[in-house]
Amino acid sequence: MDLRKLKTLIDLVSESNVSELEITEAEGKVRIVKGAPAVLMPVAAPAMAPAAAVAAPLAVAAPPAAPAEPVAPAGHTVKSPMVGTFYRSASPGGKPMVEVGSEIKDGEPICIIEAMKIMNEIEADKSGKVTRIFCENGQAVEYGQPLFIIE
């Protein structure tokens, strides 16, 4: 496929509502996928900075500190069983299911994680007192991410 034809196809995809185009010809196959529009941020930079002046700030930066051993919080950690969005209450603006200091029982619902438009009640897997809540309402959570500490 010649360059002019390819340029024309790219222009057509960028100007249309089509997000993806794939064409197969004898010469080969071309696939054009429209990505999210790039956000350009103006950057103020000196017109002709000497190479030494540009490299100097990099040499001044301190080396990263050695990663400290994470301190495990006391108590039982309730972790997210899935990827999704964390909610503390059953309805928007509703009363949170648990607060720091709440006494909970094993099997009691403590939060909701929305995954693929399905609201999943997460139940406590231990009785005790909630001493820490790691997530904010509406925050995205990962599988295995700590949600609560129960003592």
C-alpha positions as CSV (number, residue, x, y, z in Angstrom):
1,M,0.0,0.0,0.0
2,D,1.5,3.3,-1.0
3,L,2.1,6.1,1.5
4,R,-0.5,8.5,0.0
5,K,-3.3,5.9,0.4
6,L,-2.2,5.2,3.9
7,K,-2.2,8.9,4.8
8,T,-5.7,9.3,3.3
9,L,-7.0,6.4,5.4
10,I,-5.5,7.8,8.6
11,D,-7.1,11.2,7.8
12,L,-10.5,9.5,7.2
13,V,-10.4,7.6,10.5
14,S,-9.3,10.7,12.5
15,E,-12.1,12.9,11.0
16,S,-14.9,10.3,11.4
17,N,-16.6,8.5,14.3
18,V,-14.9,5.3,13.3
19,S,-12.5,4.1,16.1
20,E,-10.9,1.2,14.2
21,L,-10.3,0.3,10.6
22,E,-8.6,-2.8,9.1
23,I,-7.9,-3.3,5.4
24,T,-6.4,-6.3,3.8
25,E,-5.0,-6.1,0.3
26,A,-2.6,-8.2,-1.8
27,E,0.4,-6.1,-0.6
28,G,-0.5,-6.6,3.1
29,K,-2.7,-5.8,5.9
30,V,-3.2,-2.4,7.6
31,R,-5.0,-1.7,10.9
32,I,-5.7,1.8,12.1
33,V,-6.9,2.4,15.7
34,K,-8.0,5.8,16.9
35,G,-6.7,6.4,20.4
36,A,-7.7,9.0,23.0
37,P,-6.8,12.5,21.9
38,A,-3.4,13.5,23.2
39,V,-3.4,16.3,25.7
40,L,-0.6,18.8,24.9
41,M,0.8,20.8,27.8
42,P,2.8,23.9,27.0
43,V,6.3,23.5,28.4
44,A,8.6,26.5,28.9
45,A,12.1,25.5,28.0
46,P,15.2,27.5,27.2
47,A,15.7,27.9,23.5
48,M,19.3,26.7,23.4
49,A,20.3,25.2,26.8
50,P,23.8,23.8,26.9
51,A,23.9,20.0,27.3
52,A,25.9,20.3,30.6
53,A,23.2,22.6,32.1
54,V,20.5,20.1,31.3
55,A,22.4,17.1,32.7
56,A,23.4,18.9,35.9
57,P,20.0,18.7,37.7
58,L,19.9,14.9,37.2
59,A,23.3,14.5,38.9
60,V,22.1,16.5,41.9
61,A,19.1,14.3,42.6
62,A,19.6,12.1,45.7
63,P,19.6,8.3,45.1
64,P,16.3,6.6,46.1
65,A,16.3,5.3,49.6
66,A,16.3,1.6,50.1
67,P,12.7,0.4,50.5
68,A,11.9,0.0,54.1
69,E,10.3,-3.3,55.3
70,P,6.5,-2.6,55.5
71,V,5.2,-2.8,59.0
72,A,2.2,-5.1,59.2
73,P,-0.7,-3.5,61.1
74,A,-1.8,-5.3,64.2
75,G,-5.0,-7.2,63.9
76,H,-6.7,-9.1,61.1
77,T,-6.7,-7.5,57.6
78,V,-9.8,-7.8,55.5
79,K,-8.6,-7.8,51.9
80,S,-10.6,-7.1,48.7
81,P,-11.7,-10.4,47.1
82,M,-12.0,-8.7,43.6
83,V,-11.1,-5.7,41.5
84,G,-13.8,-3.0,41.6
85,T,-15.1,0.2,43.2
86,F,-15.3,0.3,47.0
87,Y,-18.4,1.7,48.7
88,R,-18.9,2.1,52.5
89,S,-22.7,2.3,52.3
90,A,-25.5,0.4,50.4
91,S,-26.8,3.6,48.8
92,P,-25.3,6.9,47.7
93,G,-25.4,9.3,50.6
94,G,-26.4,6.5,52.9
95,K,-25.0,5.6,56.4
96,P,-21.7,3.7,56.2
97,M,-22.0,0.0,57.0
98,V,-19.1,0.2,59.5
99,E,-17.0,3.0,61.1
100,V,-13.7,2.9,62.9
101,G,-14.7,1.6,66.4
102,S,-17.7,-0.4,65.2
103,E,-18.1,-3.9,66.7
104,I,-18.8,-6.4,64.0
105,K,-19.6,-10.1,63.8
106,D,-18.3,-12.8,61.5
107,G,-20.5,-12.8,58.3
108,E,-21.8,-9.2,58.8
109,P,-21.7,-7.0,55.6
110,I,-19.0,-4.4,56.0
111,C,-18.8,-2.8,52.5
112,I,-19.8,-3.1,48.9
113,I,-17.5,-3.6,45.9
114,E,-19.0,-2.9,42.5
115,A,-17.5,-5.0,39.8
116,M,-18.9,-5.0,36.2
117,K,-22.1,-3.1,37.4
118,I,-22.8,-5.8,40.0
119,M,-22.9,-4.7,43.7
120,N,-21.1,-7.4,45.8
121,E,-21.6,-7.2,49.6
122,I,-18.3,-8.0,51.3
123,E,-18.8,-9.7,54.7
124,A,-16.5,-9.7,57.7
125,D,-14.5,-12.9,58.0
126,K,-13.8,-12.3,61.7
127,S,-15.6,-10.8,64.6
128,G,-14.1,-7.9,66.4
129,K,-13.7,-4.1,66.4
130,V,-12.9,-2.1,63.2
131,T,-9.7,-0.2,64.0
132,R,-8.8,1.1,60.5
133,I,-10.4,1.7,57.1
134,F,-8.0,1.9,54.3
135,C,-10.2,3.0,51.4
136,E,-12.3,6.0,50.6
137,N,-15.9,5.8,49.3
138,G,-15.8,5.4,45.5
139,Q,-12.1,4.4,45.4
140,A,-11.0,1.8,42.9
141,V,-9.6,-1.3,44.6
142,E,-7.4,-4.2,43.4
143,Y,-7.6,-7.9,44.3
144,G,-5.9,-8.5,47.6
145,Q,-5.8,-4.8,48.6
146,P,-6.3,-4.2,52.3
147,L,-9.7,-2.7,53.1
148,F,-10.1,-2.9,56.9
149,I,-8.2,-3.9,60.1
150,I,-10.3,-5.9,62.7
151,E,-8.9,-6.5,66.2
